[in-house]
Amino acid sequence: MLKWALIFFVISLIAGFFGFSGISAATATIARVLFGIALVIFLIFLILALMAGNAVL
């Protein structure tokens, strides 16, 4: 998911460089949403791993 967020971010930068502000804003929003989802999934798995580690000990 982070890979797709990076791809959309690069597309946003290229579109912004060439003056396509609408496409740039849209892809930046998509990249921001994908990064947020990846961050939430990471935090959920981190909490689950910490709880599983405490259960083993």
N, C-alpha and C positions, 0 to 999 in steps of 0.2 A: 504494500500500500504506500509505503514511503517512496518507492520507486516511481509510482504514478504521480504522487504529489510533486516530486522533483521534475518529472517530465512536463507536467502542466505549468510549473513555475518557469521552466526554461522557455516554453512556448509563450508564456505571458511576457517574459523579458524581450523575446525576439519580436513579438507583435507590437509591443510598446515602442521598441526601437524604430520599427518601420511606420509607426503612426496609426496603427489599428487599435485605438483606445478601447473600443467596445469589446473586441476579442480579448484584449489584454486584461480588462477588468473581469471578464467572465472566467477566463482560465485562472486568474489569480484567486478568484473566489473558490473555484473547484479545488485548487491546490490547498487552500486554507482549510476547507472542509475535510479533505482527505487526510491532511496532517492532524487535524483535531481528532478524527476517528482513530487514526493509528495511535495517537497519544492516549486516548481513553482505553483502547485495547491493551496497550502496554501496561498501563496502571492496573487494570483488572488482573492481568497475568502476574504482575509483581506482587499484588496483595495475595493472590491465590498461592503463589510460591512461598511467600513468607508464612502463610498459615499452614501450608503443608510441611514446611521445615520445622515449625514448632510442634506439630503433631507427631513427627518422627522422634523428636528428642523427648 
